[in-house]
Amino acid sequence: MTEELPLDQVRTLLAVVDEGTFEAAAAALHVTPSAVSQRVKALEQRAGRVLLLRTKPVRPTESGEVLVRLARQVARLERDAHAELGLSGAGEPTRLTVAVNADSLATWFLAALRRVPEEPPLGFELRREDEDHTAALLREGVVMAAVTSSPHPVPGCSVRSLGRMRYLPVAHPDFAARRLDGSLSEVLPVAPVVVFDRRDDFQDGFVRRLTHGRTTASARRHYVPTSEGFVEAVATGMGWGMVPEAQAEPLLRAGRLVTFAPDRAVDVPLYWQQWRLHSPALALLAEAVTAQAAESLRTP
C-alpha cells in the first residue's frame, strides 16, 4: 500500500527549511516547536528516511529536497486555483521565483520579463546564479524555473532549448598590444585575466582548449562578480576576458575593446527548465522568455 504524505506535515517541512530552525518555523506556523518536531518526525517515519539535517540552519537531505519541491509546487497550484476562483486578495500579485545567470540578466532576460502581460499581476523574485549551477536551485525546490546550461531536465521539470549565447575573447586595445602580442598559447597563460568569481572556469577553459589542456589562464587574475563590472574591468585594461557578444559589440565599435582571437568565439547553449505542472503564471513567463530568447540569442 502506498503511504500518503499529509500536506500539513509536508508544509511544516517546508517551513522549517525556509525559516532555518524548528523554533522559527513554529512561530511562522503559529504552533509550538514541539508540534513542528512531531510533524517532521512523523513525515520521516512515513517516508522511511531522514529528511532534514539538524544543522544551523537546517538543510534538507536529498530525499528532503524532493518533498520541499513538492510543497512548493502544491503551494503554487493552490495560489493558481485561488486566483482562478477569484479568492485571491484584490490585486495580490502571484510571485514567481526564477534562477538566471548574470550575463543573461545583464543582456536579454529583463526584456523577456517586460513581455509578460500585466494581467494577472505577477511579481518576480530573481536569483542570480551561474548557468552551470541554476539547475541545483530547481532540484532543491528554491526556484520554479531557471535559465540553465543543462539539457537534462531536473526531476519533475520540463526543459526547452533557448538558443546560444556567444562570448568573444576581448581586451582593451593597449592591453592587447602590450600583453597579447605573440602566440596566444604562450601569452594568454601569463597575461592578467578578469574572472567573474572563484567558480568561474570560463577563461581557464578557453586557455585549456587553446593549449590542448597543458595549462590554464594566468594566476594573476581579478575577480569582478557582476556582469557589468566584469565588462568594464576588461574595457579599462585590467585584463582580458570572455565577454557576451551583446555587451562587447558597442565597445568594439567605440574602440574600447578588440577581439584578439576573432575565430575563437565560444557559444554557450542555454535552456529553460521549469516545474512540470499546469500553472497559468508559469506558462505566461515561459512564453515571454522563449520569445525574447528567439530574438536575442543565436539559434540552437
Residue, then its C-alpha position, 0 to 999 in steps of 0.5 A: m500500500t502506498e503511504e500518503l504524505p499529509l500536506d500539513q506535515v509536508r508544509t511544516l517541512l517546508a517551513v522549517v527549511d525556509e525559516g532555518t530552525f524548528e523554533a522559527a518555523a513554529a512561530a511562522l506556523h503559529v504552533t509550538p516547536s514541539a508540534v513542528s518536531q512531531r510533524v517532521k518526525a512523523l513525515e520521516q517515519r512515513a517516508g522511511r528516511v531522514l529528511l532534514l539535517r539538524t544543522k544551523p540552519v537546517r538543510p534538507t537531505e536529498s530525499g528532503e529536497v524532493l518533498v520541499r519541491l513538492a510543497r512548493q509546487v502544491a503551494r503554487l497550484e493552490r495560489d493558481a486555483h485561488a486566483e482562478l476562483g477569484l479568492s485571491g486578495a484584490g490585486e495580490p500579485t502571484r510571485l514567481t521565483v526564477a534562477v538566471n545567470a548574470d550575463s543573461l540578466a545583464t543582456w536579454f532576460l529583463a526584456a523577456l520579463r517586460r513581455v509578460p502581460e500585466e494581467p494577472p499581476l505577477g511579481f518576480e523574485l530573481r536569483r542570480e546564479d551561474e548557468d552551470h549551477t541554476a539547475a541545483l536551485l530547481r532540484e532543491g525546490v528554491v526556484m520554479a524555473a531557471v535559465t540553465s546550461s543543462p539539457h537534462p531536465v531536473p526531476g519533475c521539470s520540463v526543459r526547452s532549448l533557448g538558443r546560444m549565447r556567444y562570448l568573444p575573447v576581448a581586451h582593451p586595445d593597449f592591453a592587447a598590444r602590450r600583453l597579447d602580442g605573440s602566440l596566444s598559447e604562450v601569452l594568454p597563460v601569463a597575461p592578467v585575466v578578469v574572472f567573474d568569481r572563484r567558480d568561474d572556469f570560463q577563461d581557464g577553459f578557453v586557455r585549456r582548449l587553446t593549449h590542448g589542456r597543458t595549462t590554464a589562464s594566468a594566476r594573476r587574475h581579478y575577480v569582478p562578480t557582476s556582469e557589468g563590472f566584469v565588462e568594464a574591468v576588461a574595457t579599462g585594461m585590467g585584463w582580458g576576458m570572455v565577454p557576451e557578444a551583446q555587451a562587447e559589440p558597442l565597445l568594439r565599435a567605440g574602440r574600447l575593446v578588440t577581439f584578439a582571437p576573432d575565430r575563437a568565439v565560444d557559444v554557450p547553449l542555454y535552456w529553460q527548465q521549469w516545474r512540470l505542472h499546469s500553472p497559468a503564471l508559469a506558462l505566461l513567463a515561459e512564453a515571454v522568455t522563449a520569445q525574447a530568447a528567439e530574438s536575442l540569442r543565436t539559434p540552437 
